[in-house]
Amino acid sequence: MAHTPHAFENQIFDHFRKNAEKINKAIEFLVEHNYTVIDLQGEIINKETIGLEKKPVVSPIRYNTRNRE
């Protein structure tokens, strides 16, 4: 059975997915070597938080309202 391409499967989205995968691998590599990474949403990623669903945030008020509880 042949694969039928969808409208969103094109070079732009494929390029984005590949870049996102490279970024995620780079973050994992840095954390593995004891670096702390702060992503674009302000989440702190280090060895203790990399496996958590909800990560600590640098400044929740500045980035958005999801951590105001």
C-alpha positions as CSV (number, residue, x, y, z in Angstrom):
1,M,0.0,0.0,0.0
2,A,1.6,3.3,-1.1
3,H,1.8,6.3,1.1
4,T,-0.5,9.1,0.1
5,P,0.9,12.6,0.9
6,H,-1.2,15.1,2.8
7,A,-1.4,18.8,2.1
8,F,0.9,19.6,5.0
9,E,3.6,17.2,4.0
10,N,5.9,19.4,2.0
11,Q,9.5,20.6,2.0
12,I,8.8,23.6,4.3
13,F,7.3,21.5,7.1
14,D,9.8,18.8,6.6
15,H,12.6,21.3,7.0
16,F,11.0,22.7,10.1
17,R,10.7,19.2,11.7
18,K,14.3,18.4,10.9
19,N,15.5,21.7,12.5
20,A,13.3,21.2,15.6
21,E,14.8,17.7,16.0
22,K,18.3,19.2,15.8
23,I,17.4,21.8,18.4
24,N,16.0,19.2,20.7
25,K,19.1,17.0,20.4
26,A,21.3,20.0,21.1
27,I,19.3,20.8,24.2
28,E,19.6,17.2,25.4
29,F,23.4,17.2,24.7
30,L,23.9,20.4,26.7
31,V,21.8,19.2,29.6
32,E,23.7,15.9,29.6
33,H,26.9,18.0,30.1
34,N,25.5,19.9,33.1
35,Y,24.3,23.0,31.3
36,T,21.1,24.8,32.1
37,V,19.0,25.8,29.1
38,I,16.2,28.4,29.1
39,D,13.9,27.9,26.1
40,L,11.9,30.5,24.3
41,Q,9.0,30.1,26.7
42,G,11.3,30.8,29.6
43,E,11.2,27.2,30.9
44,I,14.3,26.1,32.8
45,I,15.7,22.8,31.4
46,N,18.4,21.0,33.3
47,K,19.1,17.4,34.6
48,E,16.4,17.7,37.3
49,T,13.7,19.1,35.1
50,I,14.2,17.6,31.6
51,G,11.8,14.8,32.3
52,L,9.1,16.9,33.9
53,E,5.9,17.7,32.1
54,K,5.7,21.2,33.7
55,K,9.0,22.8,34.0
56,P,9.9,25.8,36.2
57,V,9.7,29.2,34.5
58,V,12.1,32.1,34.8
59,S,9.4,34.8,34.8
60,P,5.9,33.6,34.3
61,I,4.4,37.1,34.3
62,R,6.6,38.2,31.4
63,Y,6.0,35.2,29.1
64,N,2.4,34.3,29.7
65,T,-0.2,33.5,32.3
66,R,-0.1,29.7,32.4
67,N,1.9,29.5,35.7
68,R,-0.1,32.1,37.6
69,E,-2.0,29.9,40.1
